[in-house]
């Protein structure tokens, strides 16, 4: 199989995954807006709450990366540093792991089995990992990159806590300062950051191993 044909197959696969990601996000947004009306909150508040979920933000990042990969030409694609794509891989894997270990037991069965839930928490993390392994250039990853990748989750947590203090809404129970207090949230945040860093370091080591054998 020629390099050009391989590149086309990878870009086509990325395009299909990107379409799945965007379609799922649109579907979830629609149902979230319907739920906002039922709960009696304003449309603006419903939109803000929708985008307050780390799952939603990370799935948007994954869809953006997949879209960019699908529309770029081959020569341009090889020039892109893997830092951002590997960071997104860390975040989307964290979404899947935290959901499966912490949030899934709290979900009603109908939510667990919903199409959007399965795609955003299981299909996209696994699909993006496969994309990262097969399509993303690994050379150039640095040992301290996972520490830099913590900036976004820290910023996210800070935003959610500040907004939660003003609005009373916290998207996840493990960062609900009303229930847990700030000491409890701090302990949970430390655990989440450790998980995020551990995933990142694992990806960096895998990237180093793969780049020595078959740079992509």
Steps between C-alpha positions, in 0.01 A plus 500: 500500500650834397560783742247718317230233522576441868473873568165515321367209703610666824343831401176328399485315831566825686221671303253224591593523867475878488150479351398254771639732765327812367169319445506367856579844643214659304264226618608546861463878472145459370397274788673730750300796373179297532595405856570864582145591403360223718711615798386859449844652452576760235637401162818694569552315828432172321764577239757597764429181695536288188844639427598473868541124473859382456362212292342741254806724479733205448280343235498835320881508511517145366258584217703810413826304486344227287347759267831683461679173425238404241516825303875565504723383218764236570811722484344754736387231742848366565616844613253519791650448845330217694468704821135605453376171356664305780354736761152439358568125513578537870181697568266272304644189664455666837134561412448130429686379808336740746155432361540122513648493849326788678191625316352191337379346828306824567327512161146371439500201266329691217773763509777241504362332189418817304669549165666829590627366831655191341665702223635783716628284788604180324506511119682832461769431763579163341475635144719799577758274666507288183537819294785617722679167474461468123507856368669745737872567470664406830852640456544820698304410812688610811502343845349811661216543249248322731569765765416774248186309402373551858453873433172450317337275766615744770351794312180301447470413869562860600230623262247240616560578868471875452185467292359240738545742788294759309238276340482198731552265204786247499514263201647207693437371854871465581553876458177608671628745761152540651494133598867415550643831613815643346725260690317204347512657155873567542563135588299381200673752274840373608392146414370608159824680420702193598286289264541755221878516545528120518311461172718767342826339609378163371426655161838670487679172574292319238573783258874473559488125450301527178704789359821296528346214306261654252478880512155628405 
